[in-house]
């Protein structure tokens, strides 16, 4: 007895028989389930034992990956490496500190320090310095000189008292050597 066609359920004779996807088909009945275009053994794609053309072949959908301890660890490491968790904790840490208001004296000192630092850097690099000679800068410079002098005196001890007189010449270097007294 002849098998029945999978599409039309009529008997399939050996001359027109096509065996594919574990079923017997008439050649004209072997077509796409969606668009009904006639398929050959080279142009079909089978899915759940049904023929489809290349355009209508159902694509498999990705399944969700189970949350294993290893996947949870990888997710946590990825979050930390991306900086999301770090920036959130950093913002929380910043909220713990209070801002200090800048006083006019503090602002002046910061500007003065920046100007001195820039001038010293440019001098080291050999670039000509263009620092304005302001009263504040002169005061800062003299304060700096006084501080360094005080530090030097602290390290070396107090300076000797200056009497204002020149030192006496040694005995062997008399006033009359090489001079004519007459």
C-alpha positions as CSV (number, residue, x, y, z in Angstrom):
1,X,0.0,0.0,0.0
2,X,1.2,3.5,-0.8
3,X,1.8,6.0,2.0
4,X,-0.3,9.2,2.4
5,X,1.1,12.7,1.6
6,X,1.9,14.7,4.7
7,X,0.2,17.8,3.2
8,X,-2.9,16.6,1.3
9,X,-3.4,13.1,2.9
10,X,-3.8,11.4,-0.6
11,X,-1.9,8.4,-1.6
12,X,1.6,9.1,-2.9
13,X,2.8,6.9,-5.8
14,X,6.4,6.0,-6.2
15,X,6.9,8.1,-9.3
16,X,5.9,11.4,-7.5
17,X,7.1,10.4,-4.1
18,X,9.5,12.6,-2.1
19,X,10.8,11.3,1.3
20,X,11.8,14.1,3.6
21,X,11.5,15.0,7.3
22,X,10.4,11.4,8.0
23,X,7.3,11.9,5.9
24,X,6.2,11.1,2.3
25,X,5.2,14.1,0.1
26,X,3.9,14.7,-3.4
27,X,6.4,16.9,-5.2
28,X,3.9,19.8,-5.6
29,X,2.8,19.4,-2.0
30,X,6.3,19.8,-0.6
31,X,6.1,23.6,-0.1
32,X,6.7,26.2,2.6
33,X,4.2,26.2,5.5
34,X,3.9,30.1,5.4
35,X,4.1,31.2,1.7
36,X,3.5,27.9,0.0
37,X,6.3,28.2,-2.5
38,X,7.4,24.9,-3.9
39,X,10.6,23.6,-2.4
40,X,13.3,21.2,-3.5
41,X,15.7,19.0,-1.4
42,X,18.2,21.9,-1.8
43,X,16.0,24.8,-0.9
44,X,14.0,23.6,2.1
45,X,14.8,24.0,5.8
46,X,13.0,21.7,8.3
47,X,11.7,22.8,11.7
48,X,9.6,20.5,13.9
49,X,9.4,18.1,10.9
50,X,7.7,20.8,8.7
51,X,9.2,22.4,5.6
52,X,10.0,26.1,5.4
53,X,11.7,28.4,2.8
54,X,14.8,30.3,3.8
55,X,12.8,33.5,4.4
56,X,10.2,32.0,6.7
57,X,12.4,29.6,8.6
58,X,11.6,30.2,12.3
59,X,14.5,31.5,14.3
60,X,15.2,30.1,17.7
61,X,14.9,32.5,20.5
62,X,17.5,32.8,23.2
63,X,16.6,31.5,26.5
64,X,17.3,33.2,29.8
65,X,20.4,32.0,31.6
66,X,19.9,30.7,35.1
67,X,21.3,32.8,37.9
68,X,24.1,30.6,39.2
69,X,26.5,31.7,41.9
70,X,29.2,32.0,39.2
71,X,27.0,34.3,37.0
72,X,26.1,36.4,40.1
73,X,29.8,36.8,40.9
74,X,30.6,37.8,37.3
75,X,27.7,40.3,37.3
76,X,29.0,41.9,40.5
77,X,32.6,42.1,39.2
78,X,31.3,43.7,35.9
79,X,29.3,46.3,37.9
80,X,32.4,47.1,40.0
81,X,34.7,47.4,37.0
82,X,32.3,49.6,35.1
83,X,32.5,52.2,37.9
84,X,28.8,52.3,38.6
85,X,29.1,51.0,42.1
86,X,32.3,53.0,42.8
87,X,30.8,56.3,41.7
88,X,27.6,55.7,43.8
89,X,29.6,54.9,46.9
90,X,32.0,57.8,46.2
91,X,29.0,60.2,46.1
92,X,27.8,58.8,49.4
93,X,31.2,59.3,50.9
94,X,31.3,62.9,49.7
95,X,28.0,63.7,51.4
96,X,29.6,62.8,54.7
97,X,32.0,65.9,54.5
98,X,30.9,69.4,54.9
99,X,32.2,72.2,52.7
100,X,34.3,74.9,54.4
101,X,33.6,78.5,53.3
102,X,36.5,80.3,51.8
103,X,37.5,83.4,53.7
104,X,38.9,86.4,51.9
105,X,42.3,85.8,53.5
106,X,42.3,82.1,52.5
107,X,41.5,83.1,48.9
108,X,44.2,85.7,48.8
109,X,46.8,83.2,50.2
110,X,45.8,80.6,47.6
111,X,46.2,83.1,44.8
112,X,49.5,84.2,46.2
113,X,50.8,80.7,46.5
114,X,49.7,79.9,43.0
115,X,51.5,82.9,41.6
116,X,54.7,82.0,43.5
117,X,54.5,78.4,42.3
118,X,54.0,79.4,38.7
119,X,56.9,81.9,38.8
120,X,59.2,79.3,40.4
121,X,58.2,76.7,37.7
122,X,58.8,79.1,34.9
123,X,62.1,80.1,36.3
124,X,63.2,76.4,36.5
125,X,62.1,75.8,32.9
126,X,64.0,78.8,31.7
127,X,60.9,80.7,30.5
128,X,60.9,84.4,31.2
129,X,58.6,85.2,34.1
130,X,56.0,88.0,33.9
131,X,54.9,88.5,37.4
132,X,53.4,91.7,38.3
133,X,55.1,93.6,41.2
134,X,52.1,94.1,43.5
135,X,52.2,95.2,47.1
136,X,50.8,91.8,48.1
137,X,53.5,90.0,46.2
138,X,56.2,92.2,47.8
139,X,54.8,91.5,51.3
140,X,54.7,87.8,50.6
141,X,58.2,87.8,49.3
142,X,59.5,89.7,52.3
143,X,57.6,87.3,54.6
144,X,59.1,84.4,52.8
145,X,62.6,85.9,53.2
146,X,62.0,86.5,56.9
147,X,60.8,83.0,57.4
148,X,63.8,81.5,55.7
149,X,66.1,83.8,57.7
150,X,64.4,82.7,60.9
151,X,64.7,79.1,59.9
152,X,68.4,79.5,59.1
153,X,69.1,81.2,62.5
154,X,67.2,78.4,64.2
155,X,69.5,75.8,62.6
156,X,72.8,77.7,63.0
157,X,72.2,79.6,66.2
158,X,71.9,83.3,66.9
159,X,74.2,85.6,64.9
160,X,77.3,87.2,66.5
161,X,76.9,90.7,67.9
162,X,78.2,93.3,65.4
163,X,80.1,96.1,67.1
164,X,80.4,98.1,64.0
165,X,84.3,98.2,64.1
166,X,86.5,96.5,61.7
167,X,88.6,93.6,62.9
168,X,92.2,94.5,64.1
169,X,94.9,93.3,61.8
170,X,97.2,90.5,62.9
171,X,100.4,91.4,64.7
172,X,102.6,90.3,61.8
173,X,100.7,92.5,59.4
174,X,101.7,95.8,60.8
175,X,100.6,99.1,59.4
176,X,104.2,100.0,58.4
177,X,104.9,97.1,56.1
178,X,105.3,98.4,52.6
179,X,104.4,101.9,53.4
180,X,106.7,104.8,53.6
181,X,106.2,106.7,56.9
182,X,108.0,109.8,56.0
